[in-house]
Amino acid sequence: MANLWDRLRGLELNLEDFGTERKSVDVSSQFTRVSTTAVFGGDGAEGRGEDVTYTAKDHEGFPQLKPPGQTTLEDFSAQLDGLPLFEGEPGMAASRDYRRWAFESAALDLALRQNEVSLGAALEREYGPVRFVVSTRDDAFAWLEHNPELELKLDPENDWDRPFMERLAATGRVRVLDLKAYYTGTPVDVVPDPELYRTVVELFPDAVLEDASLDGQCGTVVQGQEGRLSFDAPIHSVADVRALPVEPGWLNIKPSRFGTTARLLECIEDCDAKGVQMYGGGQFELGVGRRHIQVLASLFYPAGPNDVAPSEYNAGGPRPGLPQSPLPPPEARGF
């Protein structure tokens, strides 16, 4: 039986035109979110892929791609191996994968549209309605007051006290707790604290625990919790999953972290084979990248606690008219 990449690698595409579109949003006085969309054209069709590189200045000097004309997804991906993606070193090493994914996903989108098929049809998989959670660092209670049916993904902080966490746990709406032990030098770093870990493990017995430290006292606290451990930031390939010192019950799938379509699909298949549950993750996409993570969730893990809420949730606080979970299955061709 053909694996997932085998179903796509031979798809033909005619890449005749290349352009970029840049978007930015002022998130705060300290942070402006910038993303660049690679736009591929050919045979009257257009394919798009979003570069979610976080460092704003790295979006300057975006590499110019020489359109190869008639090719296949596999051959195009091989050509990207020799393309300088940045002028110098990017601000974050992961940005190389983020930019590579912009090109890979744009090529996939174009190939599917030129062949007049959807990703689901090409992979012979059915789309499902997508359950999503709302990831917020703001007032979770305000969101639940507005919509008690929301499910939440939260980032525990070391200044969270027990009464506060008891209130959160009592809502019954927290599905994922992201402990962020593998971020360094970012505004969201959290220094692993065994006391915080103990309280989280005790008060949220059914929540997925993402990116928990496995070292020292924190590692001791999460022993026996492997079935609800999940990993995100350290994962860029199947090899990274296999290198983990534990066998997690969950994995957060962010396609931009994998860089290539082949590596992404290989990891999804490996998780399926080993019974590792999956859910989608977002990168504060400003454009088509948000649609892409929703489509992947619809195909492979629609019932997971997917951190793929529509972009409207990033554009303000609780308010009427926001899309509700689950999202309907996509119907359009392409990616």
C-alpha positions as CSV (number, residue, x, y, z in Angstrom):
1,M,0.0,0.0,0.0
2,A,1.4,3.4,-1.0
3,N,2.4,5.7,1.8
4,L,1.1,9.2,1.9
5,W,4.0,10.9,0.2
6,D,4.0,8.3,-2.5
7,R,0.5,9.5,-3.4
8,L,1.7,13.0,-3.9
9,R,5.4,12.9,-5.0
10,G,4.6,12.4,-8.7
11,L,1.9,15.2,-9.0
12,E,2.8,17.4,-11.9
13,L,2.8,21.2,-11.7
14,N,3.8,23.9,-14.0
15,L,5.4,26.7,-12.0
16,E,5.6,29.7,-14.3
17,D,5.4,32.7,-12.0
18,F,6.6,33.6,-8.5
19,G,5.8,36.4,-6.2
20,T,5.4,37.3,-2.5
21,E,2.9,39.1,-0.3
22,R,3.8,40.4,3.1
23,K,1.4,41.0,6.0
24,S,2.0,42.5,9.5
25,V,-0.1,43.0,12.6
26,D,0.9,45.0,15.7
27,V,0.3,42.5,18.5
28,S,1.7,44.8,21.2
29,S,4.1,47.7,21.6
30,Q,6.9,45.1,21.8
31,F,5.9,42.7,19.0
32,T,4.8,43.1,15.4
33,R,3.8,39.8,13.7
34,V,5.1,39.6,10.2
35,S,4.5,36.8,7.7
36,T,5.3,36.4,4.0
37,T,3.2,34.4,1.5
38,A,4.9,32.7,-1.4
39,V,2.6,32.9,-4.4
40,F,3.1,30.4,-7.3
41,G,1.4,30.7,-10.6
42,G,0.9,28.6,-13.7
43,D,-1.7,27.5,-16.2
44,G,-4.2,30.0,-14.8
45,A,-4.0,28.6,-11.3
46,E,-2.4,30.0,-8.2
47,G,-0.8,28.2,-5.2
48,R,0.0,29.9,-1.9
49,G,2.1,29.0,1.1
50,E,2.9,31.1,4.2
51,D,6.3,31.7,5.8
52,V,5.6,32.1,9.6
53,T,9.2,33.1,10.5
54,Y,8.8,35.0,13.8
55,T,11.8,37.4,13.5
56,A,10.4,40.4,11.5
57,K,13.7,41.5,10.0
58,D,14.2,38.0,8.5
59,H,11.3,38.7,6.1
60,E,13.5,41.3,4.4
61,G,15.5,40.1,1.5
62,F,13.1,37.2,0.8
63,P,14.8,34.8,-1.7
64,Q,13.8,35.0,-5.3
65,L,12.8,31.7,-6.8
66,K,13.5,31.0,-10.5
67,P,10.3,29.3,-11.7
68,P,11.3,25.8,-13.0
69,G,8.3,25.4,-15.3
70,Q,7.0,21.8,-15.7
71,T,8.1,19.6,-12.8
72,T,6.8,17.3,-10.1
73,L,6.3,17.9,-6.3
74,E,9.2,15.5,-5.6
75,D,11.6,17.2,-8.1
76,F,10.6,20.7,-7.0
77,S,11.3,19.7,-3.3
78,A,14.7,18.4,-4.4
79,Q,15.5,21.7,-6.1
80,L,14.8,23.6,-2.9
81,D,17.6,21.8,-1.2
82,G,20.1,24.0,-3.0
83,L,18.2,27.3,-2.6
84,P,19.6,29.8,-0.1
85,L,16.6,30.6,2.1
86,F,18.1,33.5,4.0
87,E,20.8,36.1,3.6
88,G,23.0,35.0,6.5
89,E,21.8,33.3,9.6
90,P,18.1,33.7,10.6
91,G,17.2,34.9,14.1
92,M,15.9,31.4,14.9
93,A,17.2,28.1,13.6
94,A,13.7,26.8,13.1
95,S,13.0,29.6,10.6
96,R,14.7,27.6,7.9
97,D,12.0,25.0,8.2
98,Y,9.3,27.7,8.3
99,R,10.5,29.2,5.1
100,R,10.9,25.9,3.4
101,W,7.3,25.0,4.3
102,A,6.1,28.2,2.6
103,F,7.6,27.0,-0.7
104,E,6.6,23.4,-0.2
105,S,3.0,24.2,0.7
106,A,2.6,26.7,-2.2
107,A,3.8,24.0,-4.6
108,L,1.4,21.5,-3.1
109,D,-1.4,23.9,-3.4
110,L,-0.6,24.8,-7.0
111,A,-0.1,21.1,-8.1
112,L,-3.5,20.1,-6.6
113,R,-5.3,23.0,-8.3
114,Q,-3.7,22.4,-11.6
115,N,-4.7,18.7,-11.3
116,E,-8.2,19.8,-10.2
117,V,-8.2,17.7,-7.0
118,S,-8.3,18.4,-3.2
119,L,-5.6,17.2,-0.8
120,G,-8.2,14.7,0.6
121,A,-8.9,13.3,-2.9
122,A,-5.2,13.0,-3.7
123,L,-4.6,11.1,-0.5
124,E,-7.8,9.1,-0.7
125,R,-8.9,10.3,2.8
126,E,-12.2,11.8,4.0
127,Y,-12.4,15.3,5.6
128,G,-14.0,15.5,9.0
129,P,-15.4,18.4,11.1
130,V,-12.5,20.0,13.0
131,R,-12.8,20.4,16.8
132,F,-10.7,23.3,17.9
133,V,-9.5,24.8,21.2
134,V,-8.9,28.5,21.9
135,S,-5.3,29.2,22.9
136,T,-5.1,32.3,25.0
137,R,-2.8,34.1,27.5
138,D,-5.5,36.5,28.4
139,D,-8.4,36.1,30.8
140,A,-9.7,32.5,30.2
141,F,-12.7,33.2,32.4
142,A,-13.8,36.1,30.2
143,W,-13.8,33.7,27.2
144,L,-15.8,31.1,29.1
145,E,-18.2,33.7,30.4
146,H,-18.9,34.7,26.8
147,N,-19.1,31.1,25.5
148,P,-19.2,28.3,28.2
149,E,-18.7,25.7,25.5
150,L,-15.3,26.8,24.5
151,E,-12.4,24.4,25.0
152,L,-9.0,25.9,26.0
153,K,-5.3,25.5,25.6
154,L,-3.4,27.5,28.2
155,D,0.2,28.3,29.1
156,P,0.7,27.8,32.9
157,E,2.9,30.5,34.5
158,N,5.0,30.1,37.6
159,D,3.0,32.8,39.3
160,W,-0.2,30.9,39.0
161,D,-1.3,30.0,42.5
162,R,-3.3,27.0,43.6
163,P,-6.6,28.8,44.1
164,F,-6.4,30.2,40.6
165,M,-5.7,26.8,39.1
166,E,-8.5,25.3,41.1
167,R,-10.9,27.8,39.5
168,L,-9.6,26.9,36.1
169,A,-9.9,23.2,36.7
170,A,-13.4,23.6,38.0
171,T,-14.5,24.9,34.6
172,G,-13.9,21.5,33.0
173,R,-12.9,23.3,29.8
174,V,-9.1,23.1,29.8
175,R,-7.9,20.5,27.3
176,V,-4.2,21.3,26.8
177,L,-1.6,22.8,29.1
178,D,1.5,24.0,27.4
179,L,4.4,24.1,29.8
180,K,6.8,25.6,27.2
181,A,10.0,24.0,28.6
182,Y,11.8,24.0,25.3
183,Y,11.6,27.7,24.4
184,T,14.7,29.8,25.1
185,G,15.1,33.6,24.5
186,T,11.5,34.2,23.6
187,P,8.8,36.3,25.3
188,V,6.9,33.0,26.3
189,D,9.8,31.2,28.0
190,V,8.7,29.4,31.2
191,V,11.4,28.2,33.6
192,P,10.4,24.6,34.7
193,D,9.1,24.6,38.2
194,P,8.4,21.3,40.0
195,E,5.8,22.9,42.3
196,L,3.9,24.2,39.3
197,Y,4.1,20.8,37.6
198,R,2.8,19.0,40.7
199,T,-0.2,21.2,40.9
200,V,-0.9,20.9,37.2
201,V,-0.7,17.1,37.3
202,E,-3.0,16.9,40.3
203,L,-5.7,19.4,39.3
204,F,-5.9,18.7,35.6
205,P,-5.8,14.9,35.4
206,D,-7.4,14.7,31.9
207,A,-5.5,17.5,30.2
208,V,-2.8,17.0,27.7
209,L,0.6,18.2,29.0
210,E,2.6,19.7,26.2
211,D,6.4,20.4,26.2
212,A,7.0,19.4,29.8
213,S,10.6,19.2,31.0
214,L,11.7,15.7,31.6
215,D,14.8,16.7,33.6
216,G,15.4,16.8,37.4
217,Q,12.4,17.2,39.8
218,C,10.1,18.2,37.0
219,G,10.9,14.9,35.2
220,T,10.1,13.0,38.4
221,V,6.7,14.7,38.7
222,V,5.6,13.7,35.2
223,Q,6.7,10.1,35.5
224,G,3.7,7.9,35.0
225,Q,2.0,10.6,32.9
226,E,3.4,9.5,29.6
227,G,0.0,8.8,28.1
228,R,-0.9,12.4,28.2
229,L,2.5,14.0,27.5
230,S,2.8,15.8,24.2
231,F,5.7,17.5,22.4
232,D,5.8,20.4,20.0
233,A,8.9,22.7,19.9
234,P,11.5,20.0,19.7
235,I,9.8,18.1,16.9
236,H,10.9,18.7,13.3
237,S,11.0,15.1,12.0
238,V,10.3,11.4,12.9
239,A,13.9,11.2,14.1
240,D,13.1,13.8,16.7
241,V,10.1,11.8,17.9
242,R,12.1,8.6,18.2
243,A,14.9,10.5,20.1
244,L,12.5,11.4,22.9
245,P,13.4,9.7,26.2
246,V,9.7,8.7,26.6
247,E,7.0,7.4,24.3
248,P,4.4,10.2,24.4
249,G,0.7,9.6,24.1
250,W,0.3,12.8,22.0
251,L,2.0,15.0,19.4
252,N,1.3,18.5,18.4
253,I,1.6,18.6,14.6
254,K,2.8,22.0,13.2
255,P,3.6,21.5,9.5
256,S,5.9,24.5,9.3
257,R,8.2,22.8,11.8
258,F,8.8,19.9,9.4
259,G,9.8,22.1,6.5
260,T,8.9,19.5,3.8
261,T,5.7,17.8,2.8
262,A,7.5,14.5,2.9
263,R,8.8,14.8,6.5
264,L,5.4,16.0,7.7
265,L,3.5,13.1,6.2
266,E,6.2,10.6,7.4
267,C,5.6,11.8,11.0
268,I,1.9,11.6,10.7
269,E,2.1,8.0,9.4
270,D,4.5,7.1,12.2
271,C,2.2,8.4,14.8
272,D,-0.7,6.5,13.3
273,A,1.3,3.3,13.3
274,K,2.3,3.7,16.9
275,G,-1.0,4.8,18.2
276,V,0.2,8.3,19.1
277,Q,-2.7,10.7,19.1
278,M,-2.3,14.0,17.2
279,Y,-3.7,17.5,17.2
280,G,-2.9,20.5,15.1
281,G,-0.9,23.5,16.2
282,G,-0.8,27.1,14.9
283,Q,2.0,29.7,14.5
284,F,-0.1,32.9,14.6
285,E,-0.6,32.7,10.8
286,L,-1.8,35.8,9.1
287,G,-2.8,34.2,5.8
288,V,-3.3,31.0,4.0
289,G,-1.2,29.0,6.5
290,R,-4.2,29.0,8.9
291,R,-6.3,27.3,6.3
292,H,-3.6,24.8,5.7
293,I,-3.4,23.7,9.4
294,Q,-7.2,23.4,9.5
295,V,-7.2,21.2,6.4
296,L,-4.6,18.9,7.8
297,A,-6.5,18.6,11.0
298,S,-9.7,17.8,9.1
299,L,-7.9,14.9,7.3
300,F,-5.8,13.4,10.0
301,Y,-6.9,14.3,13.5
302,P,-10.3,16.1,13.4
303,A,-11.4,15.1,16.9
304,G,-8.2,16.2,18.6
305,P,-7.9,19.3,20.7
306,N,-6.7,21.3,17.7
307,D,-5.0,24.6,18.3
308,V,-6.3,25.8,14.9
309,A,-9.0,28.2,15.8
310,P,-10.0,30.6,13.0
311,S,-7.9,33.8,12.8
312,E,-10.8,35.9,14.2
313,Y,-9.9,34.6,17.6
314,N,-6.5,36.3,17.3
315,A,-8.0,39.6,16.3
316,G,-9.7,40.6,19.6
317,G,-11.3,39.4,22.8
318,P,-14.5,37.6,23.5
319,R,-17.4,38.9,21.3
320,P,-20.4,37.7,19.4
321,G,-20.2,36.2,15.9
322,L,-17.0,34.1,16.2
323,P,-16.9,30.8,14.4
324,Q,-17.8,27.9,16.6
325,S,-16.3,24.4,17.0
326,P,-16.3,22.1,15.1
327,L,-15.4,23.8,11.8
328,P,-17.2,22.3,8.8
329,P,-15.1,20.1,6.5
330,P,-13.4,22.0,3.6
331,E,-14.8,21.5,0.1
332,A,-12.5,23.4,-2.2
333,R,-9.8,22.0,-4.5
334,G,-6.2,22.5,-3.7
335,F,-4.7,22.8,-0.2
